[in-house]
Amino acid sequence: MVDVVSREVDKESSEKQLELVDHLAELRNRIIRCIVYVGLGMVVGWVFYGSFFKLLSAPVMRFLERSGSSFLLTGVAEGFTIKVQISLLVGIIIALPLITMEGWGFIAPGLTKSERRAVKLVMPLSILLFVSGVVLGYFVMPAGIKWLISQNPPSAKFMPQVASTLLFILKMYLAFGLVFQMPVVLMFLAKAGLISSRTLKSYWRQAVVALFIIAAAVTPSGDAFTMMMLCVPMVVLYVLSIGLVKLVERSR
């Protein structure tokens, strides 16, 4: 009897090990495919580098042209490094939908039917909000940069470094895109029963203060003008989130 139980335990253990090996092999294959996707996207970014550079530098370029100034390069290989970095960024952005599909294909078998349905509904909303945040950041960025440039000393000529300028712009786009995920986060918390629409209404004053702190923390420049540009949409999204949380409560 003991031998039979021991053999069954060994059999279950070996099956679990085989299952783990299969999962790791699948994960490895999906990671390799994601790397290939990014590599192909980098090729596109490298070929159309000029267009992507103009798009990223547009919020600053208009001020450089008005003042007769230009970007500043301080190293021999800096131009090549920037081209590689932008190509990599473009490759990640282009490959992001395919990477998302690979990630979904890996985790979907482990989710329940209701969980898969919830993710399918929330994911498009999350993507839409992120893109909306980036688009809003693109249109309000010139006003923020104009204010920041106006603080320069009168005798100083504005000649920004390429790498630091593009990094600043990308951080701002990322900050706008991430804070626009707030409705999705609050919907998940409501689905888990951790918050309610009544709570969001009762603590709206404290929430506004918290949003100001978050905006100050994620703003790369740390100035009050850019922080306000980021905080005002967050307050609007907070009000919108109350309605979305009500919908979640009704579905529950």
C-alpha positions, 0 to 999 in steps of 0.5 A, a space after each residue: 500500500 505504501 509503495 502504491 502511494 509513493 508511486 502516485 506521489 512520484 508520478 504527480 511530482 514528475 507531471 508537475 515538473 514536466 508541466 513547469 518545464 513546458 511553461 518555461 519553454 513556452 515562456 522562452 519561445 514567447 520572449 524570443 518572439 518578442 525580441 524579434 518583434 522589437 528588432 524588426 521595429 528597430 529596423 523601421 525606426 532606423 530607416 525612418 529615423 528623420 521623421 521620428 526625430 522631427 516628431 519627438 523634437 517638435 515641441 522644442 524645435 519651434 522655439 529653436 527656430 524662432 531664436 535662431 538656435 539649434 540642438 547641442 551635441 557634445 560628443 563624437 558618437 552622441 549622434 549615433 547613440 541617439 539614433 540607436 536609442 530612438 530606433 529602439 524606442 520606436 521598435 518597442 512602440 511598434 512591437 507593443 501590440 504583438 508583445 501584448 498578444 504574446 503576454 495575453 497568450 501566456 496568461 490567458 489559459 490560467 484565468 477563469 472565463 469571467 477574468 478573461 472577459 474582464 481583461 478583454 473589456 478593460 484592456 481596450 479602455 486602458 490603451 485608449 486612455 494611455 493614448 489620450 494621455 500621450 496626445 494631450 501631453 503632445 498638445 500641452 507640451 509647447 506651453 510648458 516648454 515655453 514657460 520653462 524657456 522664459 525662466 532662462 537668464 536674459 544673457 543665456 543662449 538656449 542650446 539644449 542637449 539632444 539626449 536630455 531634451 528628448 528624454 525629458 519629452 518622453 518622460 512627460 509623455 509617459 507621465 501623461 499616459 500613466 496618470 490617465 490609467 487612474 480610472 482603470 485602477 479605480 475600477 479594479 479596486 472597486 471590483 475587488 470591493 476595496 473602494 466605492 463610489 460613495 467613498 470617492 465622493 466623500 474624500 474628494 478633497 483629500 483626493 485632490 490634494 493627493 493628485 497634486 502630490 502625484 503630479 508633482 512627483 511624476 513631473 520631470 521638470 518639477 515646475 508648478 506650471 507643468 504640474 498644473 497641466 498634469 493635475 487638472 486632467 487628473 482631477 477630471 479623470 477622478 470625477 469620471 472615475 466615480 461614474 465608472 465605479 458606479 457602473 462596476 457596482 451595478 454590475 456586481 
